[in-house]
Amino acid sequence: QVQLVESGGGLVRPGGSLRLSCAASGSILSRNYMGWYRQAPGKLRELVATISNSGITNYGNSVKGRFTISRDNANNTVYLQMNSLEADDTAGYYCGYGRSIYLGSWGQGTQVTVSS
């Protein structure tokens, strides 16, 4: 069992930046993926970014070039640096952990709202 604790969401103006963090604890596999998916009201959950423990990254098309995912393996923590935020980035952001890019274990979520 893995527990995930997210932080860093909030309200930001268009063009602004936010950084999300997520710490994992519990039964951590030596080979794993961590990352973020997001879900806006009335929409399906979509990939934001994932990163393997070896540093292989995968981004959703809508965030490429604006968001950067990174991780600290020693502390089982993943970060999402979000720049040039747009209104369409408004969503609940969910940290995940698992054996593949599809993750599987999820945190409670943190709200990101982009509005002027």
Secondary structure by P-SEA (a helix, b strand, c coil): cbbbbbcbbbbbccccbbbbbbbbbcccccccccbbbbbcccccccccccccccbbbbbcccccccbbbbbcccccbbbbbbccccccccccccccccccccccccccbbbbbbcc
